[in-house]
């Protein structure tokens, strides 16, 4: 039942835990006895053998061989076979001493993953080689799983046939096509804005360079976990980036395992042009899950209750209903104005939220006046009624960030404008198209 | 992550909407039901803007069931609102036709008997709007129709309509689904007819065609025809006074009376009624009745 090939990684585990005190043959024989003669489970058998020979069972784990797409980021005793999609080295400081390590990207036919080898590879190895890694571990790094190869791991070159062929080239991707979970992407874009932030991570405070990228198809937020010296207006080609979403908005992320090249300024249209906002259909937004700075042309087809003049709990900001906050009970609410509506462009629908300033603009008067009107009419709903009169069945152009959750898409408006349409002109154009 | 996206509101002309005889879904609890039009629009919710021509309460004052007619350049939508749509019912009750209105509501199919299929809109929201908003809606509805016609053109060339192929061509999956279902249910897509509907609708919002169309009609209507039209109006006025009803006078009654006054064929009478209806001098407040517009 337990053939030699299947047992090999476990024999290796035991061997390592015992610092090669026994020969492989001895271990194999003992292991076979535990398993086949006494029917002891594999994990128990391994611990028993290590203990019997005065080793530390803590150095032992049941190793698992995983495909890259299955790596969660919390694995111990991780075995994998992969191709070196990229391989770099760098010097770091460990306890005041300089130390050279390897890092790069591993790939198999299921995906790619960044890795760090905390001991530089002890044999000649280069990009494109196929390796077997035993007893590595995975953790989360910059929000994605990473493979760590430590001094307790073993790495060996293996036959390329052991890993099926796959396309290890970074896949070119336009910004409008970015989707959650994508890996090993190649993106060419202009940096519209970049800023340095210090962020707290599990591994301490880190530098993060974040901002906005643009290409001919759209814009995306990015996070660079390494100082590439990016500056506004640079055109860069980034190979080996990945996508993480925040509330549905895809963000392009990359770190020092990515290859970054600065390109000539004529590779993409100028920044002003790329900054120009392009209108997105709601169905396209739904497919993408969200977008930064999206422009939506749609008709307001509903104003939800809780729009217009509202009162917020001074403690928590929740909307006060009938003089009481859901959490803080009876409170004297602070007045506020907002619109919570439904925009529909015929391809899809989303919830739009407008804050006090925008609502005042739409109403044509401020919060004070709204309070006066409501007092006058002894009814706070009159402001909502006015918004309905004003907005429903109106074509609007709305700009803002679109996020998504289980309730669908939501657009937090930065701008709302009544859309001026020359119906006759557009009808003539359409008629010409139809008559061709 | 599965999103509960709100059903999109289709901009669709009455002609296509009312020709629908297919519905899907809605069998199980919480699954939305869809009406599928001859061109494959898979509709749960609609957004229409047109002219409110008539409203009546078919229920009781206590349990109202308002029925409204909203016309667009291609036909008439029937809109309903009962006790479960109190806001819409209240709004309709206070409206004064004719008026431009926007209606958002759920598509509904009703089969009173085996042969009859009646489509209507269960109102979710109505609002009085202006002509500009109506014209913009016509533009949106023509764009939507054009997109469907493009997809249907492609589908018509396929040996068997394939959802995948339509999606590959860049059409929305939902539309592709609808077209597939429509191809299996309806005798034909009537592509030619709907290209004409599209063209007519666009011309409707363009002043140059309005005038041209008007002139043509005037040239065409002979003195005799005008005479008959005047007669019909006279007869209708008399009958209306007698009937004193808000719902006008039955078509057949008007015809009988007119034919008694003057020896003309039934066809001539029908032509006169159509001409009067097109020029906005009379309308049909309820099915089969005629009424003057003053």
Interface residues (C-beta under 8 A of the other chain):
Chain A: X248 X282 X283 X286 X289 X299 X301 X302 X342 X344 X346 X347 X348 X349 X350 X351 X388 X389 X392 X393 X394 X395 X404 X405 X406 X407 X408 X409 X421 X423 X424 X426 X427 X428 X430 X431 X433 X434 X435
Chain B: X1 X2 X3 X4 X5 X6 X7 X8 X9 X10 X11 X47 X49 X102 X104 X124 X125 X127 X129 X132 X133 X135 X136 X137 X138 X139 X140 X142 X143 X144 X146 X172 X195 X198 X199 X202 X203 X205 X206 X207
